[in-house]
Each structure stands twice: as C-alpha cells, then as structure tokens.
C-alpha cells in the first residue's frame, strides 16, 4: 500500500486536502471519485513505498516508460485501427500492452491502461509519459476526444510521425558518408602525426641538414601532440564542454540558432527544414481541430529554432489581439513571401490546413534536393581535404630526404 496526498474539490466546489491509501495511483483516484471528489493534485508521500521501490518493487529495477520513434508510430497506427473498428479504448490498450515487444513500451501501455481504467481521459493518461508523448501528441489526442474522431486523429498522428521519421532517416543516410569521411581524415592525420612523423626526427638530426619550414612545423606539431596529448585532448574537451554549456543558455541558444539560419551552405538547408516542420505541424494540428492559440503554442515549442519560435509567439500575440496570422509573420525574415502569402490566402478562404500541407510538401522536396546536392558537394571537398592534409604531411617528411638525394646526385 502507498499513501497519497491529494488536493480536490468536493460537491460544493470547496477545495479540500488530505491523504488516501491505495495500491497504486489509479486506485487512489478511484477511491477519491467514490467520495465525489474531483482530483486536482495527487502526490505519493509514502516513504515505505519509495523504499520498497528501491529494493526491487519500483523504479530502480522496473523498466522505465520509454519507446522508440518506430514503436510510437506502430502504437499509434494500431490504436487507430482498433478504435476505428469499434473496439473499446480500454480493451485496445490492454491488447497493445499484451503484445508490446519491449519492456519500456509495455510499461507505457500498462500506465495508460491503469489511468484509463481509473476513469482518466487518454490524453491525461499520456501526460504521465512525457518522454513518449509530447505536447503535440497529447493536444491532438485531446482534440480527438472532444470531437469524437479519435481514430481519425490517431491516423493523422501516425502519418505525421511516419513522414517526420522518413525525412530524418533520409537526412541521416545522406550525411553518413561525409561524417565517416571526416572521421577518417582526422584519424589518418593523427596516426601520421603520432606514429609516423616522430620516426623521421632522428634521421634528420643525423643528417645535420637545414630543414624546410614546413618540415620543422610538422615535426614540432607532432612532438607536441605526442608529449602533450593529455593537454590537447583536455583542451578540445574543455572547448566542446564550454560550447555545449553556452549553447544551453537562452542567450547562447538564440545566438546559435540565428547563426545556423544565416550560415553559408547549411543556413538555407536548416531554414527549409524548419519551415517544413513548422508547416507540417501547423497543418496537422489545424486539421485535427486544435484551437488556434494552442496550435501556435505547440508549433512554437516544436519548431527547434529560437528565431522561428519567437516569430510564432509574436504572431500568437497578434492573433490574440484580433489580427491575421500572416501579418506578423511577414515582418520576420525567416518566413519567405511565398509562405506568408499562402498563409494569408488560407486565412481568407478558410483552407489554411490545405495550404499549409502544400507548403510542407514543397519544403520537404526542397530539403531532400538540398541534402542530395550538399552531399554530392561535400564528397569531393572531403576527398580534396584528405589529399591536401595527408599529402602535406608526406611532403613535409620526405622533402629534406629528396633535397639530400638531389644534392648527392649533383655532386
């Protein structure tokens, strides 16, 4: 048994507080509802229950409620099919819990089953698993509950997730070769500098010859890397940690996001990717019946870029004042005129969701084309860089030897 501290409203609308004992959270909610109380807050306070969890009955040994993107898509698609076929929501969740293939996904389904069985809405139950169901997911499910179109909303959610994951996979696949090539360039360079170049120092010292500047620089850099590798490694690690810490601050995030959108080569790609995500998320939420103010909040938080988030939040404030959405967006340099005008047409004609989907499709294609073009451009650049670096090291090492050989030949 666990003890829960609660805050609730009674039948007269008065807020009351107290404690209740139950086997789990769902049982506590059920007990309070039997007393005609509307639960406002419920927290576990039993130290014994927490101690038992640490010894084997709780979070330390039980799997956490987690799910991969693929598992979430399959869950959404299957739940949509079963609910659309007329199967009760609780029964559908129990079926999904029975057939869950991973402990994390089973834990998610068991949590949803317990919450729904206790009388909670599915959207409220999903809020108990924030790492699996984000704000967008919960808001769409809540809209489906209000409209009675749960199966349709879940199907749209599944399609949205599948399209998003497909785009991510294509980008990752396209960037795999450049990343591997860059790692090879760095690895080969370090191998030459740490294990090959130092062996030539004694040869040059025995020759007692004047070394070219490039050879001297290469030897000194090689010796520094070999003797002070901990300092070099620590310096690089400190720079990386400092950058990550700075980027996590609000000012750092805003500065970095502005730089990303304006960076050469990669900037246009990131802008198109952000616009595709913005349009797709916006269209999915509007078509699902989520209120416009809630939609703008979700779109801003899921944009992935502080510059776009600020533009969307500014437009939200403008819409709250009674203005059109397209008016504040036109003032932001992030949104091209084509996007702003299509949104304005959608607002005037009442087909905002359709035009947003058209924008999303357009930028999805643009992102794919840009990634393909960028990949084909990066490949020769990396090959050239590898040739210059490796060739430079080899030239620096053998240049004095070639010079001595040429002098001996001339003599």
SULUR-V471228 format. One record per pair of residues at least 4 apart in sequence whose ideal C-beta (glycine too) atoms are under 7 Angstrom apart, sorted by the first residue. I is the first residue (numbers start at 1). J is the second residue. Records with the same first field share a line. If there is no record, write none. Layout:
I=J / J
This chain:
1=21 / 22 / 23
2=22 / 44 / 46 / 49
3=19 / 21 / 45 / 46
4=19 / 20 / 22 / 28 / 42 / 43 / 44 / 45
5=19 / 43 / 45
6=17 / 18 / 20 / 32 / 39 / 41 / 42
7=15 / 17 / 40 / 41
8=16 / 32 / 37 / 38 / 39 / 40
9=13 / 14 / 15 / 37 / 38 / 40
10=14 / 16 / 36 / 37
11=36
19=45
20=28 / 31 / 32
22=27 / 28 / 31
23=27
24=114
25=29 / 42
26=30 / 114 / 115 / 117 / 118
27=31
28=32 / 42
29=33 / 39 / 42 / 118 / 119 / 120
30=34 / 118 / 119
32=37 / 39
33=37 / 119
44=49
46=50
47=51
48=52
49=53
50=54
51=55
52=57 / 58
53=57 / 58 / 59 / 60
54=58 / 60
56=61
58=62
63=103 / 104 / 107
64=104 / 107
65=104 / 107 / 108 / 111 / 129 / 132
66=104 / 131 / 132
67=71 / 72 / 75 / 104 / 105 / 108 / 132
68=72
69=73 / 161 / 165
70=74
71=75 / 102 / 105
72=76 / 132 / 161
73=77 / 158 / 161 / 162 / 165
74=78
75=79 / 96
76=80 / 154 / 157 / 158 / 161
77=81 / 158
78=82 / 96
79=83 / 92 / 96 / 154
80=84 / 151 / 154 / 155 / 158
81=85
82=87 / 92 / 95
83=87 / 89 / 92 / 150 / 151 / 154
84=151
87=91 / 92
88=92
89=93 / 116 / 122
90=94 / 113 / 116 / 117
91=95
92=96
93=97 / 109 / 112 / 113 / 116
94=98 / 113
95=99
96=100 / 109
97=106 / 109 / 110 / 113
100=105 / 106 / 109
101=105
102=106
103=107
104=108
105=109
106=110
107=111
108=112 / 129 / 132
109=113
110=114
111=115 / 125 / 128 / 129
112=116 / 122 / 125 / 126
113=117
114=118
115=120 / 124 / 125 / 128
116=120 / 122 / 125
120=124 / 125
121=125 / 145
122=126 / 141 / 145
123=127 / 138 / 141 / 142 / 145
126=133 / 137 / 138 / 141
127=138
129=133
133=137 / 138
135=139 / 298 / 301
136=140 / 281 / 298 / 302
137=141 / 157
138=142
139=143 / 285 / 290 / 294 / 298
140=144 / 153 / 157 / 285 / 288 / 290
141=145 / 153
142=146
143=147 / 153 / 288 / 289 / 290
144=149 / 150 / 153 / 154 / 288
145=150
147=289
149=153
150=154
151=155
152=156
153=157 / 288
154=158
155=159
156=160 / 284 / 287 / 288
157=161
158=162
159=163
160=164 / 280 / 284
161=165
162=166
163=167 / 280
164=168
165=169
166=170
167=171 / 364 / 367
168=172
169=173
170=174 / 368 / 371
171=175 / 371
172=176
174=371 / 372 / 375
175=179
176=180
177=181 / 375 / 379
178=182 / 375 / 378 / 379 / 382
179=183
180=184
181=185 / 382
182=186 / 382
183=187
184=188
185=189 / 382 / 385 / 386 / 389
186=190
187=191
188=192 / 390
189=193 / 389
190=194
191=195
192=196 / 197 / 390 / 393
193=197 / 221 / 222 / 225
194=225 / 226
197=218 / 219 / 222 / 393 / 397
198=222 / 223 / 226
200=204 / 397
201=205 / 219
202=206
203=207
204=209 / 211 / 400
207=404
209=400 / 404
211=215 / 216 / 400
212=399 / 400
213=217
214=218 / 396 / 399
215=219 / 396 / 399 / 400
216=220
217=221
218=222 / 393 / 396 / 397
219=223
220=224
221=225
222=226
223=227
224=228
225=229 / 232
228=232
229=233
230=234
231=235
232=236
233=237
234=238
235=239
236=240
237=241
238=242
239=243
240=244
241=245
242=246
243=247
244=248
246=252
247=252 / 253 / 256
248=252
249=253
250=254
251=255
252=256
253=257 / 306
254=258 / 306
255=259
256=260
257=261 / 305 / 306 / 307
258=262 / 307
259=263
260=267 / 270
261=267 / 270 / 271 / 305 / 307 / 334
262=267
263=267
265=374
266=270
267=271
268=272 / 370
269=273 / 367 / 370 / 371 / 374
270=274
271=275 / 334
272=276 / 363 / 366 / 367 / 370
273=277 / 367
274=278 / 303 / 304 / 305 / 308
275=279 / 339 / 363
276=280 / 360 / 363 / 364 / 367
277=281 / 303 / 304
278=282 / 299 / 303 / 308
279=283 / 356 / 359 / 360 / 363
280=284 / 360
281=285 / 299 / 302
282=286 / 295 / 299 / 356
283=287 / 353 / 356 / 357 / 360
284=288
285=290 / 295 / 298
286=295 / 352 / 353 / 356
287=353
290=294 / 295
291=295
292=296 / 319
293=297 / 316 / 320
294=298
295=299
296=300 / 312 / 315 / 316 / 319
297=301 / 316
298=302
299=303 / 312
300=309 / 312 / 313
303=308 / 309 / 312
305=309
306=310
307=311 / 334
308=312 / 334
309=313
310=314
311=315 / 329 / 332 / 334 / 335
312=316
313=317
314=318 / 328
315=319 / 325 / 328 / 329
316=320
317=321
318=323 / 327 / 328
319=323 / 325
323=327
324=344 / 347
325=329 / 343 / 347
326=330 / 340 / 343 / 344 / 347
329=335 / 340 / 343
330=340
335=339 / 340
337=341
338=342
339=343 / 359
340=344
341=345
342=346 / 355 / 358 / 359
343=347 / 352 / 355
344=348
345=349 / 355
346=351 / 352 / 355 / 356
347=352
351=355
352=356
353=357
354=358
355=359
356=360
357=361
358=362
359=363
360=364
361=365
362=366
363=367
364=368
365=369
366=370
367=371
368=372
369=373
370=374
371=375
372=376
373=377
374=378
375=379
377=381
378=382
379=383
380=384
381=385
382=386
383=387
384=388
385=389
386=390
387=391
388=392
389=393
390=394
391=395
392=396
393=397
394=398
395=399
398=402
399=403
400=404
401=405
402=406
403=407
404=408
405=409
406=410
407=411
